[in-house]
Amino acid sequence: MNKSESVPLFQKLLQVRASFKSISQLSWSIAQLEKRYPLDTLPEKEIAGLLNAYKAFAKELNEINDELKREIGD
């Protein structure tokens, strides 16, 4: 591999790595939400709010997935 190829390849690697770090952060956020609002003890009036939080996490996950697809070319 020549130097002109190594910089763009390294840049792509960093972008893919950043996407996986975003997944790790998302996982941590979900774990924190579950600790604070355990499903088995959640009052019924808070279920809609928790569901909305999960929907927001799902949207974020889809955005990360789309970004990864662009980066790896699949």
PQR file with spaces between the fields and no chain letter, atoms N, CA, C, O and H, PARSE charges and radii, in Angstrom:
ATOM       1  N    MET     1       0.850   -1.174    0.000 -0.4000 1.5000
ATOM       2  CA   MET     1       0.000    0.000    0.000 -0.0000 2.0000
ATOM       3  C    MET     1       0.894    1.235    0.000  0.5500 1.7000
ATOM       4  O    MET     1       1.826    1.347    0.797 -0.5500 1.4000
ATOM       5  N    ASN     2       0.599    2.137   -0.888 -0.4000 1.5000
ATOM       6  CA   ASN     2       1.405    3.351   -0.918 -0.0000 2.0000
ATOM       7  C    ASN     2       0.810    4.406    0.007  0.5500 1.7000
ATOM       8  O    ASN     2      -0.310    4.262    0.497 -0.5500 1.4000
ATOM       9  H    ASN     2      -0.158    2.047   -1.535  0.4000 1.0000
ATOM      10  N    LYS     3       1.574    5.466    0.236 -0.4000 1.5000
ATOM      11  CA   LYS     3       1.153    6.482    1.197 -0.0000 2.0000
ATOM      12  C    LYS     3      -0.131    7.186    0.797  0.5500 1.7000
ATOM      13  O    LYS     3      -0.916    7.579    1.659 -0.5500 1.4000
ATOM      14  H    LYS     3       2.484    5.584   -0.162  0.4000 1.0000
ATOM      15  N    SER     4      -0.354    7.349   -0.500 -0.4000 1.5000
ATOM      16  CA   SER     4      -1.571    8.035   -0.928 -0.0000 2.0000
ATOM      17  C    SER     4      -2.816    7.217   -0.622  0.5500 1.7000
ATOM      18  O    SER     4      -3.909    7.774   -0.527 -0.5500 1.4000
ATOM      19  H    SER     4       0.284    7.030   -1.200  0.4000 1.0000
ATOM      20  N    GLU     5      -2.670    5.902   -0.466 -0.4000 1.5000
ATOM      21  CA   GLU     5      -3.811    5.050   -0.100 -0.0000 2.0000
ATOM      22  C    GLU     5      -3.969    4.929    1.405  0.5500 1.7000
ATOM      23  O    GLU     5      -5.079    4.717    1.892 -0.5500 1.4000
ATOM      24  H    GLU     5      -1.782    5.449   -0.543  0.4000 1.0000
ATOM      25  N    SER     6      -2.882    5.060    2.150 -0.4000 1.5000
ATOM      26  CA   SER     6      -2.944    4.791    3.584 -0.0000 2.0000
ATOM      27  C    SER     6      -3.713    5.861    4.359  0.5500 1.7000
ATOM      28  O    SER     6      -4.397    5.535    5.328 -0.5500 1.4000
ATOM      29  H    SER     6      -1.979    5.233    1.754  0.4000 1.0000
ATOM      30  N    VAL     7      -3.620    7.108    3.962 -0.4000 1.5000
ATOM      31  CA   VAL     7      -4.321    8.169    4.690 -0.0000 2.0000
ATOM      32  C    VAL     7      -5.843    8.017    4.564  0.5500 1.7000
ATOM      33  O    VAL     7      -6.532    8.044    5.583 -0.5500 1.4000
ATOM      34  H    VAL     7      -3.064    7.373    3.175  0.4000 1.0000
ATOM      35  N    PRO     8      -6.393    7.859    3.351 -0.5600 1.5000
ATOM      36  CA   PRO     8      -7.844    7.676    3.259  0.2800 2.0000
ATOM      37  C    PRO     8      -8.326    6.391    3.951  0.5500 1.7000
ATOM      38  O    PRO     8      -9.411    6.361    4.532 -0.5500 1.4000
ATOM      39  N    LEU     9      -7.526    5.356    3.882 -0.4000 1.5000
ATOM      40  CA   LEU     9      -7.897    4.105    4.543 -0.0000 2.0000
ATOM      41  C    LEU     9      -7.926    4.291    6.059  0.5500 1.7000
ATOM      42  O    LEU     9      -8.840    3.818    6.735 -0.5500 1.4000
ATOM      43  H    LEU     9      -6.645    5.380    3.409  0.4000 1.0000
ATOM      44  N    PHE    10      -6.925    4.976    6.578 -0.4000 1.5000
ATOM      45  CA   PHE    10      -6.887    5.243    8.016 -0.0000 2.0000
ATOM      46  C    PHE    10      -8.051    6.134    8.425  0.5500 1.7000
ATOM      47  O    PHE    10      -8.641    5.934    9.487 -0.5500 1.4000
ATOM      48  H    PHE    10      -6.183    5.360    6.029  0.4000 1.0000
ATOM      49  N    GLN    11      -8.382    7.105    7.603 -0.4000 1.5000
ATOM      50  CA   GLN    11      -9.510    7.987    7.887 -0.0000 2.0000
ATOM      51  C    GLN    11     -10.813    7.184    7.931  0.5500 1.7000
ATOM      52  O    GLN    11     -11.646    7.399    8.811 -0.5500 1.4000
ATOM      53  H    GLN    11      -7.903    7.267    6.740  0.4000 1.0000
ATOM      54  N    LYS    12     -10.986    6.266    6.990 -0.4000 1.5000
ATOM      55  CA   LYS    12     -12.174    5.418    6.976 -0.0000 2.0000
ATOM      56  C    LYS    12     -12.224    4.549    8.230  0.5500 1.7000
ATOM      57  O    LYS    12     -13.284    4.370    8.829 -0.5500 1.4000
ATOM      58  H    LYS    12     -10.308    6.091    6.275  0.4000 1.0000
ATOM      59  N    LEU    13     -11.075    4.014    8.617 -0.4000 1.5000
ATOM      60  CA   LEU    13     -10.999    3.203    9.832 -0.0000 2.0000
ATOM      61  C    LEU    13     -11.448    4.009   11.044  0.5500 1.7000
ATOM      62  O    LEU    13     -12.200    3.507   11.879 -0.5500 1.4000
ATOM      63  H    LEU    13     -10.214    4.159    8.129  0.4000 1.0000
ATOM      64  N    LEU    14     -10.994    5.249   11.144 -0.4000 1.5000
ATOM      65  CA   LEU    14     -11.399    6.098   12.267 -0.0000 2.0000
ATOM      66  C    LEU    14     -12.896    6.367   12.268  0.5500 1.7000
ATOM      67  O    LEU    14     -13.518    6.411   13.329 -0.5500 1.4000
ATOM      68  H    LEU    14     -10.384    5.656   10.465  0.4000 1.0000
ATOM      69  N    GLN    15     -13.474    6.545   11.094 -0.4000 1.5000
ATOM      70  CA   GLN    15     -14.915    6.795   11.008 -0.0000 2.0000
ATOM      71  C    GLN    15     -15.712    5.552   11.427  0.5500 1.7000
ATOM      72  O    GLN    15     -16.713    5.661   12.135 -0.5500 1.4000
ATOM      73  H    GLN    15     -12.968    6.510   10.232  0.4000 1.0000
ATOM      74  N    VAL    16     -15.264    4.383   10.989 -0.4000 1.5000
ATOM      75  CA   VAL    16     -15.935    3.141   11.384 -0.0000 2.0000
ATOM      76  C    VAL    16     -15.806    2.948   12.890  0.5500 1.7000
ATOM      77  O    VAL    16     -16.765    2.571   13.564 -0.5500 1.4000
ATOM      78  H    VAL    16     -14.451    4.294   10.415  0.4000 1.0000
ATOM      79  N    ARG    17     -14.621    3.209   13.403 -0.4000 1.5000
ATOM      80  CA   ARG    17     -14.384    3.081   14.858 -0.0000 2.0000
ATOM      81  C    ARG    17     -15.294    4.031   15.631  0.5500 1.7000
ATOM      82  O    ARG    17     -15.844    3.658   16.667 -0.5500 1.4000
ATOM      83  H    ARG    17     -13.842    3.516   12.856  0.4000 1.0000
ATOM      84  N    ALA    18     -15.454    5.242   15.138 -0.4000 1.5000
ATOM      85  CA   ALA    18     -16.322    6.213   15.809 -0.0000 2.0000
ATOM      86  C    ALA    18     -17.768    5.718   15.842  0.5500 1.7000
ATOM      87  O    ALA    18     -18.480    5.934   16.822 -0.5500 1.4000
ATOM      88  H    ALA    18     -15.007    5.545   14.296  0.4000 1.0000
ATOM      89  N    SER    19     -18.194    5.058   14.775 -0.4000 1.5000
ATOM      90  CA   SER    19     -19.553    4.509   14.753 -0.0000 2.0000
ATOM      91  C    SER    19     -19.723    3.439   15.828  0.5500 1.7000
ATOM      92  O    SER    19     -20.741    3.400   16.517 -0.5500 1.4000
ATOM      93  H    SER    19     -17.615    4.882   13.979  0.4000 1.0000
ATOM      94  N    PHE    20     -18.722    2.575   15.966 -0.4000 1.5000
ATOM      95  CA   PHE    20     -18.805    1.539   16.996 -0.0000 2.0000
ATOM      96  C    PHE    20     -18.725    2.131   18.397  0.5500 1.7000
ATOM      97  O    PHE    20     -19.339    1.603   19.324 -0.5500 1.4000
ATOM      98  H    PHE    20     -17.894    2.607   15.406  0.4000 1.0000
ATOM      99  N    LYS    21     -17.990    3.201   18.565 -0.4000 1.5000
ATOM     100  CA   LYS    21     -17.968    3.880   19.856 -0.0000 2.0000
ATOM     101  C    LYS    21     -19.338    4.502   20.156  0.5500 1.7000
ATOM     102  O    LYS    21     -19.762    4.557   21.311 -0.5500 1.4000
ATOM     103  H    LYS    21     -17.491    3.631   17.812  0.4000 1.0000
ATOM     104  N    SER    22     -20.021    4.966   19.111 -0.4000 1.5000
ATOM     105  CA   SER    22     -21.377    5.503   19.287 -0.0000 2.0000
ATOM     106  C    SER    22     -22.329    4.406   19.754  0.5500 1.7000
ATOM     107  O    SER    22     -23.211    4.651   20.576 -0.5500 1.4000
ATOM     108  H    SER    22     -19.677    4.921   18.173  0.4000 1.0000
ATOM     109  N    ILE    23     -22.149    3.200   19.229 -0.4000 1.5000
ATOM     110  CA   ILE    23     -22.970    2.075   19.672 -0.0000 2.0000
ATOM     111  C    ILE    23     -22.686    1.768   21.140  0.5500 1.7000
ATOM     112  O    ILE    23     -23.603    1.490   21.913 -0.5500 1.4000
ATOM     113  H    ILE    23     -21.432    3.001   18.561  0.4000 1.0000
ATOM     114  N    SER    24     -21.433    1.819   21.509 -0.4000 1.5000
ATOM     115  CA   SER    24     -21.065    1.586   22.905 -0.0000 2.0000
ATOM     116  C    SER    24     -21.709    2.632   23.816  0.5500 1.7000
ATOM     117  O    SER    24     -22.217    2.298   24.886 -0.5500 1.4000
ATOM     118  H    SER    24     -20.688    2.044   20.881  0.4000 1.0000
ATOM     119  N    GLN    25     -21.687    3.881   23.398 -0.4000 1.5000
ATOM     120  CA   GLN    25     -22.304    4.954   24.177 -0.0000 2.0000
ATOM     121  C    GLN    25     -23.810    4.748   24.277  0.5500 1.7000
ATOM     122  O    GLN    25     -24.405    4.964   25.332 -0.5500 1.4000
ATOM     123  H    GLN    25     -21.275    4.153   22.528  0.4000 1.0000
ATOM     124  N    LEU    26     -24.412    4.335   23.188 -0.4000 1.5000
ATOM     125  CA   LEU    26     -25.849    4.075   23.182 -0.0000 2.0000
ATOM     126  C    LEU    26     -26.191    2.944   24.152  0.5500 1.7000
ATOM     127  O    LEU    26     -27.166    3.025   24.900 -0.5500 1.4000
ATOM     128  H    LEU    26     -23.929    4.160   22.331  0.4000 1.0000
ATOM     129  N    SER    27     -25.386    1.905   24.129 -0.4000 1.5000
ATOM     130  CA   SER    27     -25.592    0.785   25.049 -0.0000 2.0000
ATOM     131  C    SER    27     -25.490    1.245   26.504  0.5500 1.7000
ATOM     132  O    SER    27     -26.292    0.841   27.346 -0.5500 1.4000
ATOM     133  H    SER    27     -24.595    1.839   23.522  0.4000 1.0000
ATOM     134  N    TRP    28     -24.511    2.081   26.790 -0.4000 1.5000
ATOM     135  CA   TRP    28     -24.353    2.605   28.143 -0.0000 2.0000
ATOM     136  C    TRP    28     -25.576    3.428   28.549  0.5500 1.7000
ATOM     137  O    TRP    28     -26.060    3.315   29.676 -0.5500 1.4000
ATOM     138  H    TRP    28     -23.859    2.410   26.106  0.4000 1.0000
ATOM     139  N    SER    29     -26.068    4.250   27.633 -0.4000 1.5000
ATOM     140  CA   SER    29     -27.238    5.086   27.915 -0.0000 2.0000
ATOM     141  C    SER    29     -28.460    4.231   28.216  0.5500 1.7000
ATOM     142  O    SER    29     -29.233    4.543   29.122 -0.5500 1.4000
ATOM     143  H    SER    29     -25.675    4.341   26.718  0.4000 1.0000
ATOM     144  N    ILE    30     -28.632    3.163   27.466 -0.4000 1.5000
ATOM     145  CA   ILE    30     -29.760    2.260   27.702 -0.0000 2.0000
ATOM     146  C    ILE    30     -29.626    1.592   29.066  0.5500 1.7000
ATOM     147  O    ILE    30     -30.605    1.470   29.801 -0.5500 1.4000
ATOM     148  H    ILE    30     -28.004    2.910   26.730  0.4000 1.0000
ATOM     149  N    ALA    31     -28.416    1.159   29.400 -0.4000 1.5000
ATOM     150  CA   ALA    31     -28.192    0.533   30.709 -0.0000 2.0000
ATOM     151  C    ALA    31     -28.517    1.508   31.831  0.5500 1.7000
ATOM     152  O    ALA    31     -29.110    1.113   32.835 -0.5500 1.4000
ATOM     153  H    ALA    31     -27.620    1.257   28.803  0.4000 1.0000
ATOM     154  N    GLN    32     -28.138    2.775   31.678 -0.4000 1.5000
ATOM     155  CA   GLN    32     -28.436    3.772   32.704 -0.0000 2.0000
ATOM     156  C    GLN    32     -29.941    3.996   32.831  0.5500 1.7000
ATOM     157  O    GLN    32     -30.463    4.137   33.936 -0.5500 1.4000
ATOM     158  H    GLN    32     -27.656    3.095   30.862  0.4000 1.0000
ATOM     159  N    LEU    33     -30.624    4.028   31.705 -0.4000 1.5000
ATOM     160  CA   LEU    33     -32.073    4.199   31.710 -0.0000 2.0000
ATOM     161  C    LEU    33     -32.737    3.023   32.430  0.5500 1.7000
ATOM     162  O    LEU    33     -33.656    3.210   33.227 -0.5500 1.4000
ATOM     163  H    LEU    33     -30.199    3.913   30.807  0.4000 1.0000
ATOM     164  N    GLU    34     -32.262    1.816   32.139 -0.4000 1.5000
ATOM     165  CA   GLU    34     -32.836    0.627   32.772 -0.0000 2.0000
ATOM     166  C    GLU    34     -32.572    0.598   34.272  0.5500 1.7000
ATOM     167  O    GLU    34     -33.413    0.125   35.036 -0.5500 1.4000
ATOM     168  H    GLU    34     -31.516    1.664   31.491  0.4000 1.0000
ATOM     169  N    LYS    35     -31.415    1.098   34.706 -0.4000 1.5000
ATOM     170  CA   LYS    35     -31.128    1.165   36.142 -0.0000 2.0000
ATOM     171  C    LYS    35     -32.055    2.150   36.832  0.5500 1.7000
ATOM     172  O    LYS    35     -32.572    1.892   37.919 -0.5500 1.4000
ATOM     173  H    LYS    35     -30.731    1.482   34.085  0.4000 1.0000
ATOM     174  N    ARG    36     -32.249    3.274   36.179 -0.4000 1.5000
ATOM     175  CA   ARG    36     -33.054    4.330   36.806 -0.0000 2.0000
ATOM     176  C    ARG    36     -34.552    4.020   36.762  0.5500 1.7000
ATOM     177  O    ARG    36     -35.290    4.362   37.686 -0.5500 1.4000
ATOM     178  H    ARG    36     -31.829    3.484   35.296  0.4000 1.0000
ATOM     179  N    TYR    37     -34.993    3.373   35.685 -0.4000 1.5000
ATOM     180  CA   TYR    37     -36.407    3.059   35.503 -0.0000 2.0000
ATOM     181  C    TYR    37     -36.576    1.572   35.221  0.5500 1.7000
ATOM     182  O    TYR    37     -36.844    1.184   34.083 -0.5500 1.4000
ATOM     183  H    TYR    37     -34.393    3.095   34.935  0.4000 1.0000
ATOM     184  N    PRO    38     -36.422    0.733   36.251 -0.5600 1.5000
ATOM     185  CA   PRO    38     -36.568   -0.715   36.025  0.2800 2.0000
ATOM     186  C    PRO    38     -37.994   -1.064   35.597  0.5500 1.7000
ATOM     187  O    PRO    38     -38.970   -0.638   36.214 -0.5500 1.4000
ATOM     188  N    LEU    39     -38.083   -1.830   34.551 -0.4000 1.5000
ATOM     189  CA   LEU    39     -39.373   -2.151   33.945 -0.0000 2.0000
ATOM     190  C    LEU    39     -40.309   -2.868   34.917  0.5500 1.7000
ATOM     191  O    LEU    39     -41.514   -2.615   34.912 -0.5500 1.4000
ATOM     192  H    LEU    39     -37.290   -2.176   34.050  0.4000 1.0000
ATOM     193  N    ASP    40     -39.777   -3.749   35.740 -0.4000 1.5000
ATOM     194  CA   ASP    40     -40.635   -4.524   36.638 -0.0000 2.0000
ATOM     195  C    ASP    40     -41.236   -3.706   37.773  0.5500 1.7000
ATOM     196  O    ASP    40     -42.194   -4.147   38.407 -0.5500 1.4000
ATOM     197  H    ASP    40     -38.798   -3.955   35.745  0.4000 1.0000
ATOM     198  N    THR    41     -40.692   -2.527   38.041 -0.4000 1.5000
ATOM     199  CA   THR    41     -41.242   -1.680   39.106 -0.0000 2.0000
ATOM     200  C    THR    41     -41.748   -0.332   38.584  0.5500 1.7000
ATOM     201  O    THR    41     -42.090    0.553   39.368 -0.5500 1.4000
ATOM     202  H    THR    41     -39.914   -2.168   37.526  0.4000 1.0000
ATOM     203  N    LEU    42     -41.793   -0.183   37.271 -0.4000 1.5000
ATOM     204  CA   LEU    42     -42.180    1.090   36.669 -0.0000 2.0000
ATOM     205  C    LEU    42     -43.687    1.328   36.804  0.5500 1.7000
ATOM     206  O    LEU    42     -44.486    0.474   36.419 -0.5500 1.4000
ATOM     207  H    LEU    42     -41.515   -0.903   36.634  0.4000 1.0000
ATOM     208  N    PRO    43     -44.076    2.485   37.349 -0.5600 1.5000
ATOM     209  CA   PRO    43     -45.508    2.795   37.403  0.2800 2.0000
ATOM     210  C    PRO    43     -46.071    2.910   35.982  0.5500 1.7000
ATOM     211  O    PRO    43     -45.386    3.355   35.062 -0.5500 1.4000
ATOM     212  N    GLU    44     -47.299    2.509   35.830 -0.4000 1.5000
ATOM     213  CA   GLU    44     -47.920    2.488   34.504 -0.0000 2.0000
ATOM     214  C    GLU    44     -47.914    3.863   33.840  0.5500 1.7000
ATOM     215  O    GLU    44     -47.819    3.958   32.617 -0.5500 1.4000
ATOM     216  H    GLU    44     -47.855    2.147   36.578  0.4000 1.0000
ATOM     217  N    LYS    45     -48.014    4.904   34.617 -0.4000 1.5000
ATOM     218  CA   LYS    45     -48.046    6.253   34.045 -0.0000 2.0000
ATOM     219  C    LYS    45     -46.718    6.646   33.397  0.5500 1.7000
ATOM     220  O    LYS    45     -46.686    7.583   32.600 -0.5500 1.4000
ATOM     221  H    LYS    45     -48.092    4.827   35.611  0.4000 1.0000
ATOM     222  N    GLU    46     -45.613    5.949   33.722 -0.4000 1.5000
ATOM     223  CA   GLU    46     -44.305    6.270   33.147 -0.0000 2.0000
ATOM     224  C    GLU    46     -43.933    5.379   31.970  0.5500 1.7000
ATOM     225  O    GLU    46     -42.881    5.577   31.362 -0.5500 1.4000
ATOM     226  H    GLU    46     -45.639    5.188   34.369  0.4000 1.0000
ATOM     227  N    ILE    47     -44.766    4.409   31.637 -0.4000 1.5000
ATOM     228  CA   ILE    47     -44.455    3.471   30.554 -0.0000 2.0000
ATOM     229  C    ILE    47     -44.337    4.189   29.211  0.5500 1.7000
ATOM     230  O    ILE    47     -43.440    3.879   28.427 -0.5500 1.4000
ATOM     231  H    ILE    47     -45.621    4.248   32.130  0.4000 1.0000
ATOM     232  N    ALA    48     -45.214    5.129   28.939 -0.4000 1.5000
ATOM     233  CA   ALA    48     -45.174    5.845   27.661 -0.0000 2.0000
ATOM     234  C    ALA    48     -43.867    6.622   27.515  0.5500 1.7000
ATOM     235  O    ALA    48     -43.283    6.657   26.432 -0.5500 1.4000
ATOM     236  H    ALA    48     -45.942    5.381   29.577  0.4000 1.0000
ATOM     237  N    GLY    49     -43.414    7.233   28.580 -0.4000 1.5000
ATOM     238  CA   GLY    49     -42.158    7.971   28.540 -0.0000 2.0000
ATOM     239  C    GLY    49     -40.974    7.055   28.276  0.5500 1.7000
ATOM     240  O    GLY    49     -40.073    7.397   27.510 -0.5500 1.4000
ATOM     241  H    GLY    49     -43.888    7.205   29.460  0.4000 1.0000
ATOM     242  N    LEU    50     -40.978    5.899   28.908 -0.4000 1.5000
ATOM     243  CA   LEU    50     -39.905    4.928   28.692 -0.0000 2.0000
ATOM     244  C    LEU    50     -39.934    4.418   27.255  0.5500 1.7000
ATOM     245  O    LEU    50     -38.889    4.263   26.623 -0.5500 1.4000
ATOM     246  H    LEU    50     -41.710    5.621   29.530  0.4000 1.0000
ATOM     247  N    LEU    51     -41.116    4.163   26.750 -0.4000 1.5000
ATOM     248  CA   LEU    51     -41.250    3.716   25.366 -0.0000 2.0000
ATOM     249  C    LEU    51     -40.716    4.776   24.400  0.5500 1.7000
ATOM     250  O    LEU    51     -40.045    4.448   23.421 -0.5500 1.4000
ATOM     251  H    LEU    51     -41.965    4.289   27.263  0.4000 1.0000
ATOM     252  N    ASN    52     -41.012    6.035   24.674 -0.4000 1.5000
ATOM     253  CA   ASN    52     -40.493    7.124   23.834 -0.0000 2.0000
ATOM     254  C    ASN    52     -38.969    7.179   23.883  0.5500 1.7000
ATOM     255  O    ASN    52     -38.323    7.441   22.868 -0.5500 1.4000
ATOM     256  H    ASN    52     -41.557    6.302   25.469  0.4000 1.0000
ATOM     257  N    ALA    53     -38.401    6.935   25.046 -0.4000 1.5000
ATOM     258  CA   ALA    53     -36.937    6.917   25.167 -0.0000 2.0000
ATOM     259  C    ALA    53     -36.357    5.778   24.324  0.5500 1.7000
ATOM     260  O    ALA    53     -35.357    5.965   23.631 -0.5500 1.4000
ATOM     261  H    ALA    53     -38.925    6.722   25.870  0.4000 1.0000
ATOM     262  N    TYR    54     -36.973    4.617   24.383 -0.4000 1.5000
ATOM     263  CA   TYR    54     -36.505    3.486   23.569 -0.0000 2.0000
ATOM     264  C    TYR    54     -36.653    3.778   22.075  0.5500 1.7000
ATOM     265  O    TYR    54     -35.800    3.379   21.282 -0.5500 1.4000
ATOM     266  H    TYR    54     -37.786    4.465   24.946  0.4000 1.0000
ATOM     267  N    LYS    55     -37.711    4.459   21.690 -0.4000 1.5000
ATOM     268  CA   LYS    55     -37.886    4.835   20.283 -0.0000 2.0000
ATOM     269  C    LYS    55     -36.770    5.775   19.838  0.5500 1.7000
ATOM     270  O    LYS    55     -36.259    5.655   18.725 -0.5500 1.4000
ATOM     271  H    LYS    55     -38.404    4.783   22.334  0.4000 1.0000
ATOM     272  N    ALA    56     -36.396    6.706   20.704 -0.4000 1.5000
ATOM     273  CA   ALA    56     -35.305    7.623   20.376 -0.0000 2.0000
ATOM     274  C    ALA    56     -33.986    6.862   20.240  0.5500 1.7000
ATOM     275  O    ALA    56     -33.184    7.156   19.354 -0.5500 1.4000
ATOM     276  H    ALA    56     -36.812    6.804   21.608  0.4000 1.0000
ATOM     277  N    PHE    57     -33.764    5.886   21.117 -0.4000 1.5000
ATOM     278  CA   PHE    57     -32.558    5.063   21.007 -0.0000 2.0000
ATOM     279  C    PHE    57     -32.571    4.247   19.718  0.5500 1.7000
ATOM     280  O    PHE    57     -31.532    4.079   19.079 -0.5500 1.4000
ATOM     281  H    PHE    57     -34.415    5.647   21.837  0.4000 1.0000
ATOM     282  N    ALA    58     -33.732    3.742   19.336 -0.4000 1.5000
ATOM     283  CA   ALA    58     -33.841    2.973   18.097 -0.0000 2.0000
ATOM     284  C    ALA    58     -33.529    3.850   16.887  0.5500 1.7000
ATOM     285  O    ALA    58     -32.865    3.411   15.948 -0.5500 1.4000
ATOM     286  H    ALA    58     -34.576    3.878   19.855  0.4000 1.0000
ATOM     287  N    LYS    59     -34.006    5.077   16.914 -0.4000 1.5000
ATOM     288  CA   LYS    59     -33.708    6.008   15.819 -0.0000 2.0000
ATOM     289  C    LYS    59     -32.206    6.277   15.735  0.5500 1.7000
ATOM     290  O    LYS    59     -31.630    6.291   14.648 -0.5500 1.4000
ATOM     291  H    LYS    59     -34.545    5.434   17.677  0.4000 1.0000
ATOM     292  N    GLU    60     -31.590    6.484   16.874 -0.4000 1.5000
ATOM     293  CA   GLU    60     -30.148    6.719   16.910 -0.0000 2.0000
ATOM     294  C    GLU    60     -29.382    5.497   16.392  0.5500 1.7000
ATOM     295  O    GLU    60     -28.408    5.632   15.651 -0.5500 1.4000
ATOM     296  H    GLU    60     -32.058    6.472   17.757  0.4000 1.0000
ATOM     297  N    LEU    61     -29.827    4.320   16.787 -0.4000 1.5000
ATOM     298  CA   LEU    61     -29.182    3.093   16.316 -0.0000 2.0000
ATOM     299  C    LEU    61     -29.304    2.949   14.799  0.5500 1.7000
ATOM     300  O    LEU    61     -28.348    2.554   14.131 -0.5500 1.4000
ATOM     301  H    LEU    61     -30.618    4.210   17.390  0.4000 1.0000
ATOM     302  N    ASN    62     -30.467    3.264   14.262 -0.4000 1.5000
ATOM     303  CA   ASN    62     -30.650    3.213   12.810 -0.0000 2.0000
ATOM     304  C    ASN    62     -29.728    4.198   12.097  0.5500 1.7000
ATOM     305  O    ASN    62     -29.190    3.887   11.035 -0.5500 1.4000
ATOM     306  H    ASN    62     -31.244    3.584   14.804  0.4000 1.0000
ATOM     307  N    GLU    63     -29.544    5.379   12.673 -0.4000 1.5000
ATOM     308  CA   GLU    63     -28.645    6.378   12.079 -0.0000 2.0000
ATOM     309  C    GLU    63     -27.199    5.870   12.086  0.5500 1.7000
ATOM     310  O    GLU    63     -26.469    6.046   11.111 -0.5500 1.4000
ATOM     311  H    GLU    63     -29.981    5.632   13.536  0.4000 1.0000
ATOM     312  N    ILE    64     -26.797    5.246   13.180 -0.4000 1.5000
ATOM     313  CA   ILE    64     -25.448    4.679   13.254 -0.0000 2.0000
ATOM     314  C    ILE    64     -25.298    3.560   12.236  0.5500 1.7000
ATOM     315  O    ILE    64     -24.268    3.458   11.570 -0.5500 1.4000
ATOM     316  H    ILE    64     -27.390    5.103   13.972  0.4000 1.0000
ATOM     317  N    ASN    65     -26.315    2.723   12.113 -0.4000 1.5000
ATOM     318  CA   ASN    65     -26.278    1.631   11.140 -0.0000 2.0000
ATOM     319  C    ASN    65     -26.152    2.170    9.715  0.5500 1.7000
ATOM     320  O    ASN    65     -25.366    1.653    8.921 -0.5500 1.4000
ATOM     321  H    ASN    65     -27.152    2.806   12.655  0.4000 1.0000
ATOM     322  N    ASP    66     -26.918    3.199    9.395 -0.4000 1.5000
ATOM     323  CA   ASP    66     -26.825    3.805    8.060 -0.0000 2.0000
ATOM     324  C    ASP    66     -25.426    4.360    7.807  0.5500 1.7000
ATOM     325  O    ASP    66     -24.882    4.223    6.711 -0.5500 1.4000
ATOM     326  H    ASP    66     -27.556    3.619   10.041  0.4000 1.0000
ATOM     327  N    GLU    67     -24.857    4.980    8.820 -0.4000 1.5000
ATOM     328  CA   GLU    67     -23.510    5.532    8.697 -0.0000 2.0000
ATOM     329  C    GLU    67     -22.490    4.414    8.453  0.5500 1.7000
ATOM     330  O    GLU    67     -21.604    4.544    7.609 -0.5500 1.4000
ATOM     331  H    GLU    67     -25.298    5.091    9.711  0.4000 1.0000
ATOM     332  N    LEU    68     -22.628    3.323    9.197 -0.4000 1.5000
ATOM     333  CA   LEU    68     -21.722    2.189    8.993 -0.0000 2.0000
ATOM     334  C    LEU    68     -21.861    1.597    7.593  0.5500 1.7000
ATOM     335  O    LEU    68     -20.869    1.237    6.960 -0.5500 1.4000
ATOM     336  H    LEU    68     -23.348    3.217    9.882  0.4000 1.0000
ATOM     337  N    LYS    69     -23.079    1.501    7.126 -0.4000 1.5000
ATOM     338  CA   LYS    69     -23.299    0.987    5.763 -0.0000 2.0000
ATOM     339  C    LYS    69     -22.582    1.850    4.739  0.5500 1.7000
ATOM     340  O    LYS    69     -21.980    1.333    3.798 -0.5500 1.4000
ATOM     341  H    LYS    69     -23.885    1.793    7.640  0.4000 1.0000
ATOM     342  N    ARG    70     -22.643    3.159    4.919 -0.4000 1.5000
ATOM     343  CA   ARG    70     -21.958    4.072    4.002 -0.0000 2.0000
ATOM     344  C    ARG    70     -20.450    3.884    4.080  0.5500 1.7000
ATOM     345  O    ARG    70     -19.760    3.894    3.061 -0.5500 1.4000
ATOM     346  H    ARG    70     -23.132    3.579    5.684  0.4000 1.0000
ATOM     347  N    GLU    71     -19.952    3.714    5.280 -0.4000 1.5000
ATOM     348  CA   GLU    71     -18.503    3.614    5.473 -0.0000 2.0000
ATOM     349  C    GLU    71     -17.921    2.305    4.957  0.5500 1.7000
ATOM     350  O    GLU    71     -16.839    2.294    4.371 -0.5500 1.4000
ATOM     351  H    GLU    71     -20.513    3.706    6.108  0.4000 1.0000
ATOM     352  N    ILE    72     -18.625    1.215    5.169 -0.4000 1.5000
ATOM     353  CA   ILE    72     -18.055   -0.077    4.762 -0.0000 2.0000
ATOM     354  C    ILE    72     -18.527   -0.496    3.377  0.5500 1.7000
ATOM     355  O    ILE    72     -18.030   -1.478    2.825 -0.5500 1.4000
ATOM     356  H    ILE    72     -19.504    1.224    5.645  0.4000 1.0000
ATOM     357  N    GLY    73     -19.471    0.232    2.816 -0.4000 1.5000
ATOM     358  CA   GLY    73     -19.863    0.002    1.440 -0.0000 2.0000
ATOM     359  C    GLY    73     -20.820   -1.155    1.210  0.5500 1.7000
ATOM     360  O    GLY    73     -20.937   -1.626    0.079 -0.5500 1.4000
ATOM     361  H    GLY    73     -19.874    1.029    3.264  0.4000 1.0000
ATOM     362  N    ASP    74     -21.496   -1.621    2.225 -0.4000 1.5000
ATOM     363  CA   ASP    74     -22.493   -2.696    2.042 -0.0000 2.0000
ATOM     364  C    ASP    74     -23.894   -2.138    2.020  0.5500 1.7000
ATOM     365  O    ASP    74     -24.856   -2.892    1.875 -0.5500 1.4000
ATOM     366  H    ASP    74     -21.401   -1.238    3.144  0.4000 1.0000
